[in-house]
Amino acid sequence: MTDSANEVLYQARIPIYPRSVKGRFRTLKWGILTLAYSVYFLLPWLRWTRNAGPDQAVLFDIANRKFYLFDLVMHAEDLFWLTGFLLVAALLLFFVTGIAGRVFCGYFCFQTLWTDLYLLIERLVQGDRVARIRLDKSPWNGAKVFRKALTHILWLTVAFWTGLTFTLYWDNAPDLIVKWFTGKAPFAAYATTLFITATTYVMAGLAREQVCTYMCPYSRFQSVMFDADTRIVAYDVARGEGEAGRHKVTRELKTLEQRQQQGVGECIDCGYCVQVCPTGIDIRNGLQVQCISCALCIDACDTIMGSLGWDQGLIRYTSEKEAKGQKSRILKPKTIGYGLVLLAAVVALGWSVSNQAPLEMAVVQVRQPLFVRLSDGSVQNSYELHIENKTDQPVKLAIMMRGLAGAALDVGKLSSVEIGPQRSLRVHARVRWKSGSRHKGSRSFQFNIIPQTRHEIGMVSAPATFYMPGSKN
């Protein structure tokens, strides 16, 4: 029986000290990191000339319910574009994962990008892997306190700048940063900055691989999208182990010929592939849930193989079929299905964005009271017209109605209304219909807005209902 008092409910974190490595995949990762950081940190400061609206290239204006993305302006009613974008992102993730495995995790995920930067800071301050291990095992003294404190100060600085930059996307960056440091910014700006600061510091500095292993759901359901043709980072067992297993380089096992004669594989058991892994796994044990396909173990192994003058690729991107000597297929029903659905989603989203209506109108019935019987016997219904001008130029509009013969439209003393660029307007309208007193139930009709100054914009219609005595609502 198991002693419940001594039962371990969780495994304590084992510190991981990733070693630096050079190679084509590490260079690619540095390039992606540099590009991603440049876009993220510099984009709020990029100016963009518009006929109407702010001059910030990317701005999420919550107060005015508009998102500015260069020349594209997304209004509140266009929020379904976000749903379309998330759908495209999900389909793209499924499509790429089915072909190339977890390359998103290894190269593009925010957790990976920020962890790489934090590891770089740690390495610059505390030294490479051996030096960091030695520092952690050493007793506390002035040098250790200084290095540890400096590391965390730099981590917090990066985390704070990450949080502040995120906040700058929600208001004019030059103004907001002055308000932030002078105590005049809204509470939400401080709360958001501090929240992102804390999560960045914890996730990239303290939790690291635990985020990928335990917190991220992608590591759990990725196996559903994998198959025998999916590209994964894999160790060539037959080549690396041989018949007698792997063995370190010795005088008797120094050349490939000597190792082949004794049945020893090409893996010299240097451990370099394990030392560079950011999640601390041994890729030689096969594909594991912790592997994020960063390919740093490939760079490490290729470096060792190159120094020995042996063929590289002992650890490489391959598939289960290729590892067995079979031909791998990319074009298969699952891949084609993902691709076609992804293409359809991209086309639909692109069409919706490119065909954004310049004018939109919505009609809201005033329901208290639903109708009024006037002294002349006519019936009156009231409406509120919500009109939005999505263009960057003002437009003058005439408001009309159609579908109720003999009905009169009253919008006050306005013969027409003018709406500024990127502005909305509410118009109170009353419809009086004398014939309505002789009918029961309801009758459908429509409101029309007709541009008077910009004839390239067509008429916009919106349905409405006229209620009469005896109507059921």
Summary of the structure (lengths in Angstrom):
residues: 473
radius of gyration: 32.5
end to end distance: 69.4
largest distance: 114.1
contacts: 1340
relative contact order: 0.10
helix: 45%
strand: 18%
